[in-house]
Amino acid sequence: MQCNSCTVAAIKFEIKLEGQTNLSALPMVIEHLKRREIDVVLKGNKLQIDEKGAREFLDFCNDLLVMETATFRINQEAWQPLQEMSKVFAMEWIDAVIKEERIVCHYQPIVDGDENIYAFEMLARFQNEDGSMIYPNEIFPAAKTRGRLYALDRVCRMTAVKYAAALNGTKAFINFIPTSIYSPEFCLRSTIALSEKLGVNPNSLVFEVVETEKVDDIDHLKKILSYYKSRGFDYALDDVGEGYSTIELLADLKPKYMKLDMQFVQGVATDTKKQEIAKKFLEKAQEIGSIPLAEGIETRQDFDWLKQLGYQLFQGYYFGKPAATPITVVQTPTT
């Protein structure tokens, strides 16, 4: 059985009214909703209703309430100003994207120092009903607004595992958002079950923490990574840069791979400040036994400099852009 957060279940709205004006209007609001045959549960100054009721509530109360003293939340998440509720309605389109699994994966090669393919990163691509692309910078904020981040992250992981099965043992890096997993034992079991069903060797999957430096709850992240490790999977920390400055923290997380953020990679061959960061990053990786990976490489010059320094793995447009099918041979671009 799956939880509501991991599926596209009906959204439950909770509305909290405060202030004399809003509280005095509450009986009128309840009477209106019931007249419209909308089920509403009243607990003190809080109303619990479904999305249809929330839409009716906002329409009826837009000029009746003092918005500054009214808040709402969905699916027991954080309270928000009531004015933000319309944004939740506007993002309803994402429900169909997730339900219909309008998602594919593109493969981007990760190569070793000899430019041989070591792995592929599985990059999600989303589609509108007409087949046009929905870009990640649009869909993930929409999912967060509508409380669908858990469900979106899950369908992305599941799709990536399916695509990884086609690689026949070549490693696949699969992104995941730590904040979208509240209980690894519960939230990740379907991902584990799918990999077992498809016969994917756990050693060939690398689960990559998205936006590593924005993770606030390190203990929660450790719990997730420990769960992956116990099931035989490796994991990587993405976008690592200056923020992860303590050896103690990295040693505690013990990532198999550390990916140097592209902002410190592009132009590193001629930028002394970036060179200093790249050297410190490499020293950290070597000290804790992680494999250093430089991402975002676009020129031969940067690749040669990082390779000579001691980096082992590389990723970027110089070696190949994300493609619908995995390439078997890296075509070295001409200079």
C-alpha positions as CSV (number, residue, x, y, z in Angstrom):
1,M,0.0,0.0,0.0
2,Q,1.3,3.4,-0.9
3,C,0.9,6.6,1.0
4,N,-1.1,9.6,-0.3
5,S,2.0,11.6,-0.7
6,C,3.6,9.1,-3.1
7,T,0.5,8.9,-5.3
8,V,-1.7,11.5,-6.9
9,A,-4.5,11.2,-4.3
10,A,-7.1,14.0,-3.7
11,I,-5.6,17.0,-1.9
12,K,-6.9,17.7,1.5
13,F,-7.1,21.4,2.4
14,E,-7.0,22.8,5.9
15,I,-7.9,26.4,6.4
16,K,-7.2,28.4,9.5
17,L,-9.1,31.7,10.2
18,E,-7.9,34.2,12.8
19,G,-8.9,37.7,13.8
20,Q,-12.3,39.0,14.8
21,T,-13.5,39.7,11.3
22,N,-12.7,36.3,10.0
23,L,-14.1,34.4,13.0
24,S,-17.3,36.3,12.9
25,A,-17.7,35.4,9.2
26,L,-17.1,31.7,9.9
27,P,-20.8,30.7,10.5
28,M,-21.7,32.4,7.2
29,V,-18.9,30.5,5.4
30,I,-20.0,27.1,6.8
31,E,-23.6,27.8,5.8
32,H,-22.6,28.7,2.3
33,L,-20.4,25.6,1.8
34,K,-23.2,23.3,3.1
35,R,-25.7,24.9,0.9
36,R,-23.4,24.1,-2.0
37,E,-23.4,20.5,-0.7
38,I,-19.7,20.6,0.1
39,D,-18.5,18.4,3.0
40,V,-16.7,20.4,5.6
41,V,-15.2,19.5,8.9
42,L,-15.0,22.3,11.4
43,K,-12.5,22.0,14.3
44,G,-12.3,25.3,16.3
45,N,-11.2,27.9,13.8
46,K,-10.0,25.4,11.2
47,L,-11.9,24.0,8.3
48,Q,-11.0,20.7,6.5
49,I,-12.3,20.4,2.9
50,D,-11.5,18.8,-0.4
51,E,-10.2,20.7,-3.5
52,K,-13.7,21.4,-4.8
53,G,-14.6,22.9,-1.5
54,A,-11.4,24.9,-1.3
55,R,-12.1,26.5,-4.7
56,E,-15.6,27.4,-3.6
57,F,-14.3,28.7,-0.3
58,L,-11.8,31.0,-1.9
59,D,-14.2,32.3,-4.5
60,F,-16.9,33.1,-1.8
61,C,-14.5,34.5,0.7
62,N,-12.2,36.6,-1.5
63,D,-13.9,39.8,-0.5
64,L,-15.3,38.6,2.8
65,L,-12.2,37.8,4.8
66,V,-9.1,39.6,6.0
67,M,-6.6,37.6,4.0
68,E,-3.7,38.6,6.1
69,T,-5.1,36.6,9.0
70,A,-6.1,33.5,7.1
71,T,-3.8,30.6,6.2
72,F,-4.0,27.2,4.6
73,R,-2.1,24.0,4.2
74,I,-2.3,20.9,2.0
75,N,-1.7,17.3,3.1
76,Q,-0.4,18.4,6.5
77,E,2.4,20.5,5.0
78,A,3.5,23.9,6.1
79,W,1.0,26.7,6.6
80,Q,0.8,29.3,3.8
81,P,-1.0,32.7,3.3
82,L,-4.5,32.1,1.9
83,Q,-3.6,34.3,-1.1
84,E,-1.3,31.5,-2.3
85,M,-4.1,28.9,-2.6
86,S,-4.9,29.9,-6.1
87,K,-1.4,28.8,-7.1
88,V,-2.2,25.3,-6.0
89,F,-5.3,25.2,-8.2
90,A,-3.2,26.6,-11.2
91,M,-0.8,23.7,-10.9
92,E,-3.4,21.0,-11.3
93,W,-1.9,20.0,-14.7
94,I,1.0,18.3,-13.0
95,D,-1.4,15.6,-11.6
96,A,-2.0,14.3,-15.1
97,V,1.7,14.3,-15.9
98,I,2.4,12.1,-12.9
99,K,-0.7,9.9,-13.3
100,E,-0.1,9.2,-16.9
101,E,3.7,8.9,-16.4
102,R,4.5,11.4,-19.2
103,I,8.1,11.1,-18.5
104,V,11.1,9.6,-20.3
105,C,14.8,9.5,-19.5
106,H,17.7,10.8,-21.5
107,Y,21.2,9.3,-21.0
108,Q,24.3,11.5,-20.5
109,P,27.6,9.8,-20.5
110,I,30.1,9.8,-17.6
111,V,33.6,8.9,-18.8
112,D,36.9,8.0,-17.3
113,G,40.3,9.6,-18.0
114,D,40.7,7.7,-21.3
115,E,37.2,8.9,-22.4
116,N,35.7,5.5,-22.1
117,I,32.1,5.4,-20.9
118,Y,32.0,4.5,-17.2
119,A,28.3,5.3,-16.6
120,F,25.3,7.2,-17.7
121,E,23.3,9.8,-15.7
122,M,19.6,9.3,-16.1
123,L,18.0,12.7,-16.7
124,A,14.2,13.0,-16.6
125,R,12.3,14.7,-19.4
126,F,8.6,15.6,-19.1
127,Q,5.9,16.0,-21.7
128,N,2.7,17.9,-22.1
129,E,-0.3,16.1,-23.5
130,D,0.5,17.3,-27.0
131,G,4.1,15.9,-26.7
132,S,5.9,19.2,-26.1
133,M,8.5,19.3,-23.5
134,I,8.0,20.6,-19.9
135,Y,11.3,21.8,-18.5
136,P,12.6,20.8,-15.1
137,N,12.7,24.4,-13.9
138,E,8.9,24.5,-14.5
139,I,7.8,21.1,-13.3
140,F,9.6,20.8,-10.0
141,P,8.4,24.2,-8.6
142,A,4.9,23.2,-9.7
143,A,5.1,19.9,-7.9
144,K,6.3,21.6,-4.8
145,T,3.4,24.2,-4.9
146,R,0.8,21.4,-5.4
147,G,2.3,19.1,-2.8
148,R,3.3,16.5,-5.4
149,L,7.1,16.5,-4.9
150,Y,6.9,13.0,-3.3
151,A,4.9,11.6,-6.1
152,L,7.0,13.3,-8.8
153,D,10.3,12.1,-7.3
154,R,8.9,8.6,-7.0
155,V,7.8,8.3,-10.7
156,C,11.2,9.8,-11.7
157,R,13.1,7.1,-9.7
158,M,10.9,4.3,-11.0
159,T,11.2,5.5,-14.6
160,A,15.0,5.8,-14.3
161,V,15.3,2.2,-13.0
162,K,13.4,1.0,-16.0
163,Y,15.7,2.8,-18.4
164,A,18.7,1.6,-16.4
165,A,17.7,-2.0,-17.1
166,A,18.5,-1.4,-20.8
167,L,22.1,-0.6,-20.0
168,N,22.9,-4.3,-19.3
169,G,25.2,-3.7,-16.3
170,T,26.6,-0.3,-17.2
171,K,26.3,2.0,-14.1
172,A,23.4,4.4,-14.0
173,F,23.3,7.5,-11.9
174,I,19.7,8.2,-10.7
175,N,18.8,11.6,-9.1
176,F,16.6,11.8,-6.0
177,I,15.5,14.6,-3.7
178,P,16.1,13.8,-0.1
179,T,13.3,16.0,1.2
180,S,10.8,14.0,-0.9
181,I,11.6,10.9,1.1
182,Y,10.2,11.0,4.7
183,S,10.8,7.3,5.5
184,P,13.3,5.4,3.3
185,E,12.0,2.0,4.4
186,F,8.5,2.9,3.2
187,C,9.1,5.4,0.4
188,L,11.9,3.4,-1.4
189,R,10.6,-0.1,-1.2
190,S,8.8,0.1,-4.5
191,T,12.0,1.3,-6.2
192,I,13.9,-1.6,-4.7
193,A,11.2,-4.0,-5.7
194,L,11.3,-2.8,-9.3
195,S,15.0,-3.1,-9.6
196,E,14.8,-6.7,-8.3
197,K,11.9,-7.5,-10.7
198,L,13.9,-6.2,-13.7
199,G,17.0,-8.0,-12.6
200,V,19.0,-4.8,-12.2
201,N,22.2,-5.5,-10.2
202,P,22.3,-3.1,-7.2
203,N,25.9,-2.5,-7.9
204,S,25.0,-0.9,-11.2
205,L,22.8,1.8,-9.7
206,V,24.1,5.0,-8.1
207,F,21.6,7.2,-6.3
208,E,22.6,10.8,-6.6
209,V,21.6,13.4,-4.0
210,V,20.2,16.4,-5.8
211,E,21.3,19.8,-4.5
212,T,23.5,18.4,-1.8
213,E,24.4,21.7,-0.3
214,K,20.8,22.6,0.3
215,V,20.1,19.6,2.5
216,D,19.4,20.9,6.0
217,D,18.5,17.6,7.8
218,I,21.8,15.7,7.6
219,D,20.6,13.0,10.0
220,H,17.6,12.3,7.6
221,L,20.0,12.2,4.6
222,K,22.3,9.8,6.5
223,K,19.3,7.5,7.2
224,I,18.4,7.4,3.5
225,L,21.9,6.8,2.3
226,S,22.3,4.1,4.9
227,Y,19.2,2.4,3.6
228,Y,20.5,2.5,0.0
229,K,23.9,1.1,1.1
230,S,22.2,-1.8,3.1
231,R,20.5,-2.8,-0.1
232,G,23.8,-2.9,-2.1
233,F,23.4,0.4,-4.0
234,D,26.1,3.1,-4.2
235,Y,25.4,6.8,-3.8
236,A,26.8,10.1,-4.9
237,L,26.7,13.7,-3.7
238,D,25.9,16.2,-6.4
239,D,26.8,19.8,-6.8
240,V,29.5,19.7,-4.0
241,G,31.5,22.9,-3.7
242,E,32.7,25.3,-1.1
243,G,29.7,24.7,1.3
244,Y,30.8,21.2,2.2
245,S,34.0,22.4,3.8
246,T,34.4,20.0,6.7
247,I,36.1,16.6,6.2
248,E,34.1,15.4,9.2
249,L,30.7,15.8,7.5
250,L,31.9,14.1,4.3
251,A,33.5,11.3,6.1
252,D,30.3,10.8,8.0
253,L,28.2,10.5,4.8
254,K,30.9,8.3,3.1
255,P,29.7,8.9,-0.5
256,K,31.1,6.5,-3.2
257,Y,31.2,9.5,-5.6
258,M,31.6,13.2,-5.1
259,K,30.6,15.5,-8.0
260,L,32.3,18.8,-8.2
261,D,29.8,21.5,-9.1
262,M,30.1,22.8,-12.7
263,Q,30.5,26.4,-11.5
264,F,34.0,25.4,-10.3
265,V,34.7,23.2,-13.4
266,Q,34.0,25.5,-16.3
267,G,37.0,27.6,-16.9
268,V,39.1,26.0,-14.2
269,A,42.1,25.6,-16.5
270,T,42.6,29.4,-16.4
271,D,40.9,30.5,-13.1
272,T,43.2,30.3,-10.1
273,K,40.3,30.6,-7.6
274,K,38.5,27.6,-9.2
275,Q,41.7,25.7,-9.3
276,E,42.1,26.1,-5.5
277,I,38.6,24.8,-4.9
278,A,39.1,21.9,-7.3
279,K,42.3,20.9,-5.5
280,K,40.7,21.1,-2.0
281,F,37.7,19.1,-3.3
282,L,40.1,16.4,-4.7
283,E,42.0,16.2,-1.4
284,K,38.7,15.7,0.5
285,A,37.6,12.9,-1.9
286,Q,41.0,11.2,-1.6
287,E,41.0,11.4,2.2
288,I,37.6,9.8,2.6
289,G,37.9,7.3,-0.2
290,S,35.4,8.8,-2.6
291,I,35.7,8.9,-6.4
292,P,36.0,12.5,-7.6
293,L,33.8,13.4,-10.6
294,A,33.9,16.7,-12.4
295,E,30.6,17.7,-14.1
296,G,29.9,20.4,-16.6
297,I,33.0,20.0,-18.7
298,E,32.7,21.8,-22.1
299,T,36.3,22.2,-23.2
300,R,39.3,20.0,-23.8
301,Q,41.4,22.5,-21.8
302,D,39.4,22.0,-18.6
303,F,39.3,18.3,-19.0
304,D,43.0,18.0,-19.5
305,W,43.7,20.2,-16.5
306,L,41.4,18.2,-14.1
307,K,42.6,14.9,-15.4
308,Q,46.3,15.9,-14.8
309,L,45.3,17.0,-11.3
310,G,43.9,13.6,-10.5
311,Y,40.2,13.6,-11.2
312,Q,39.0,10.1,-12.2
313,L,35.5,10.7,-13.8
314,F,34.1,13.4,-16.0
315,Q,30.8,14.5,-17.4
316,G,29.6,17.4,-19.7
317,Y,28.6,18.4,-23.1
318,Y,32.2,17.9,-24.3
319,F,31.7,14.2,-24.1
320,G,28.0,14.1,-25.0
321,K,24.7,15.8,-24.4
322,P,21.7,14.0,-22.9
323,A,20.3,11.7,-25.6
324,A,17.2,9.5,-25.9
325,T,19.4,6.4,-26.4
326,P,22.8,5.6,-24.8
327,I,25.8,6.0,-26.9
328,T,28.4,3.1,-27.0
329,V,31.4,5.1,-28.1
330,V,32.4,8.6,-27.1
331,Q,33.0,10.7,-30.2
332,T,35.8,13.1,-29.1
333,P,34.8,16.6,-30.4
334,T,37.3,18.3,-32.7
335,T,39.1,21.4,-31.4
